[in-house]
Amino acid sequence: MEKRITFSKWSVGILFAVPQLLLIFTFFYWPAGQAVFWSLTLQQPWGGGNIWVGLDNFKSIIANADYWNSITISITFAAISTGISMVGGLILAALTDRQLRGSKIYRVVLIWPYGIAAPAAAMAFRFILAPEAGLIAVVNQWWPGIWDPGLDGNAAMACIIAAFSWKYIAYSFIFFLAAFQAIPRSLIEAAAMDGSSVLRRFWDVQFPLITPTIFFLLVINITESFQDSFGIVDIMTSGGPHNSTNLMVYKIYSDGFKGLDFSGAAAQSIILMLLIVVLTIFQFRFIEKRVHYR
């Protein structure tokens, strides 16, 4: 029988909940409320109070072509990096789940990248992908000028996608490996005794059983690609060249702290939050139907 803790006075329960409520209010509701207030006012860069402007900040942002470019490249970045992270993590987890020699070492090594901070990973990839001295420099020796992230926007985008995906492949790998190991071995052995190949067992037995994990990682990876890409962009490209990597989260920073447009940056943060909410609702509404929880 399930045991439940009860309190003689309702006030005791409230006292236990107060620390958690204070944390939520301090670190979520209060900053979110301030962002909404600033987005509806004109914040003076050197103090002096706020001027109520209603939705003018949002109208100004929507009419800005650079902001629409930022949305487009942010969605492109999220789609490609999420795809690479999840497919890479899935393949590595499927290979590591097999009882091969050295598989325990692989598990530890493949988890490490997620423990590295995004700016540190970005610094490493900046050297690795440098056109003059990195691994890709060999390509420039054969075809001079073909790889230059400092001038080519597509190359710069490829750099930040590579750094972000490398970090989140490890994140996806952890959950995929746990999902594979939760599958009863008797199911896989029964399929093998029926003559199913490795790929057939993966597609017919393992893949349907890990769809809850796939859905969870899809939601998390897309959300993090919008939020956790700031450090990588700041270190590797600073939004350039020609705004080709000026993702939404980095544009909020550059407009707010470099351009001193605090109200515009607050409005952009509200739009980014709404975009993530809409994408999450879309995934729960249309993709979750294909998830098998049993």
Secondary structure, 3 states (H helix, E strand, C coil): CCCCCCCCCHHHHHHHHHHHHHHHHHHHHHHHHHHHHHHCEEECCCCCCEEECCCHHHHHHHCCHHHHHHHHHHHHHHHHHHHHHHHHHHHHHHHHHCCCCCHHHHHHHHHHHHHCCHHHHHHHHHHHCCCCCCCCHHHHHHCCCCCCCCCCHHHHHHHHHHHHHHHHHHHHHHHHHHHHHCCCHHHHHHHHHCCCCHHHHHHHHHHHHCHHHHHHHHHHHHHHHHHCCHHHHHHHCCCCCCCCCCCHHHHHHHHHHHCCCHHHHHHHHHHHHHHHHHHHHHHHHHHHHHCCCC
